Amino acid sequence: TYFGRQQRYHGTRIWTTYYERDFIEGLATDKIPDARFADEPFMLKVARLLGQAAAPNLVVGRTDGKGNVTFDSGDEMILFDDEGNPRRIVVADHAGTFNDVTSPLAAFAAGYAAPAVSRAKRLARPAAFIDAYVEAFAKRLADMKTECRLKRHVFDALFQGCRQGPGTFSDRWKAALARLESTDIPELTRVIRAHISAALAPEGGAKNLG
């Protein structure tokens, strides 16, 4: 209820949309200290988790609405086991999901090369990180494609209870699935690797990529 400086509005009820969620006890992927990556097992585990998380993020077309990929920017949280080892990544905010379900997945290759590029420049063994990231990404994408083919009726039914019609979540989900089905995953992986190499080459990174 409003009781601010505009007295003529005093007593006005202002309805605000909000949601509540549990606190996520983890570390944002973009806030990991560089020193942690000196531990190679830790580095490789993070690379694989990032790759695995990037695949579904790509499939659902998560962007800022202006063509820019929304990933690895503070919404992805790494959860750790009791020994402090990276266990999995959860997404704390799904804003931007289904913003772009029509562009070819290869159009986002540069955005999904970025997590590897930004870290490779600070690593002693960038090739190991890049390979782990890209291979995990490609495997997760291929597994999703296979699962979708085997259980298509389940995927198709996901938004059946929601509003139907052009532009709805149901409509966008169908477009996202069709796009995944038509994607050449090895070619997409090649394009992402090409973006990584091109981004690192000006600073001499290409010679370290193995």
N, C-alpha and C positions, 0 to 999 in steps of 0.2 A: 504494500500500500504506500502510495507516494505522499511524502511530507517534506518536499525539498523547497528550493527558493521560489519556485513558481506557485504562489499561493492559490491561484485560481484552479490548480490541479490537485490541491490537497484532498486526500481521501480517495483518489482515483486508484483502482486496482490495476496493476500492470502485470499482465501474464507473461511469464518467461519460460521458454523451453530449455530444459536442462536434463542431464542424466547423471546417475551415480554409478561408480564402479569401484571395485576393490583396488587398494593400492598395490601396484606391481613392484615387488621386491626384486629389482634387477638393475641393469646398467644399459643405458641407451647405446646402440651400436656406434653412433658417431661421437661418443664421449669416452671411448676406451683409451686410456693413456698409451702413448707410443711405447713406453717402457715394457708394457705387458707383452708386446709383440716380439720382444727379444727371446721369449720362451717359445721355441718352435712348435711343440705340441699344442700350446694355446693358440698360436697364430693359425695353424692349419685347421683346428677345430672351428675357430671363428670364421675362417674362410668358407668352410663347408656349410656352416649354419647360415651364413649370409647367402650363399648360392641357393640353398634349399628354400629360404624365405623369399628370395627374389623371384622365383618361378611363379608361384601363385599370384604374387603382386603384379607381375607382368600380365598374366592371363586375365585378371579382372580389370585391367586398364586403369590402374590407379595413377592419376595425374592431377595437376593443379588446375586443369581446365584450359590451360594455354599451351598444351603440348609438352609440358615439362614433367618428367617422371617424379613421382612422390615415393621415395624409398631411401632408407638409411639416413634419415634426416631428423631423428629424434623420437619417432613413433615406435620404432622396433626396439624391443627390450630383450637383452640377453639374460636368461635365468641360469643360475649356477647350482651345481650340486654341493653336497656338504664339504667336499674337498676344495671347492672354489674353481672347479672346472666348468667351462661353458656347457650347458645341457641342451638348451633349446632357445628359440627366439619366438616371442609373442608380439603381436601388433597391438599397441595400446590405443590407437586411434585409426579408424578405417576411412577417414575423410578422403575423398577423391576416388573412391571405388566406383567403377563403371563410368567414369568420366569420358573415357575413350575406348569404345569396343569395336570400332570400325577400321582404324588404321592398322596396316600390317604390323605384326609384332617386331619386325626388323626395324621399323621406324623408331623404336625406342632403344635400339642397341647401344647408342652412346650413353643413355641414362643408366643402363645396366652394366656398362663397362666402368662407370664412375666409381663404384665401391672398390673395385680392384685398383684402378688408377690412383685414387687418392691415397691408398695405403702403400701401394708398391713403391711410391717415391720415398717412403720412409723406412723401408725394410731392407735388411741385409740380404735376404734371399727372395726378391719379389716374384721370381718365376714360380716358386713353390706355392706362394699364396694365390697367384693368378690361376695356376692349374687347378688347385683345390676348389677355388671359387667357381670357375667356369664348368668344371666337370660335375660338381654337385648341382649346379644350376641346370645343366643339360639333362642329368639323370632324373632330377625331380620333375622337369617338364615332360620328359618321355614317360615317366611313371604316371603322371596325371593324364596324359593322352591315352595311355593304355587303360587306366582305370575308367576313364570316361567312356571308352568304347565298350568295355565289358559290362558297365553298369549304367548305360545311357538313360534307361528309364528312370533311374534314381536321380540322376543329374537334371533331367528334364522336368522332374516333379518338384524341384527345390522351391520354386516360386509360384507354384500352381495356386496356392491359397491367397496370393497377393493380387492387387489390382492388375488387370491385363490391358494390353493395348500398346501402341507405339510409344517409345520413350520410357516405359515402366521398367522396374527392376527385372521383371519376367522377360521382357523383350530384350533388354540389354544382356541378360544372362545367356539367352539363346544365341545372341550374336557373338558373345565371348567364346562360347563352346564351339561354334562353327569356325571361328577364327583359329582356335587352337587346333582343331581337326585338320585344317588346311595348311598349317605351318610346317615347313621343312626344318626340323630341329637341328640337324647337323649344319645346315646352311646358316641358320640364325646364330648358332654357336660360333661359326667361322666369322660372321660379321662382327660379333661382339669382340672376339679376339683381335680382329683387325682394328677396331676402335681403340682397344687397349694399347696395341703396339704403336699406333699412330700418335696417341696421346703421350706416350712415354718417350718416343723416339727423339724429339727435340732436345730432351735433357739427357740423352745417352742411355735411356732406359732400355731401348730395344735390344742392345747387345747383352743384357742380363736376363732376357726372357726365355732362354733355353731353346 
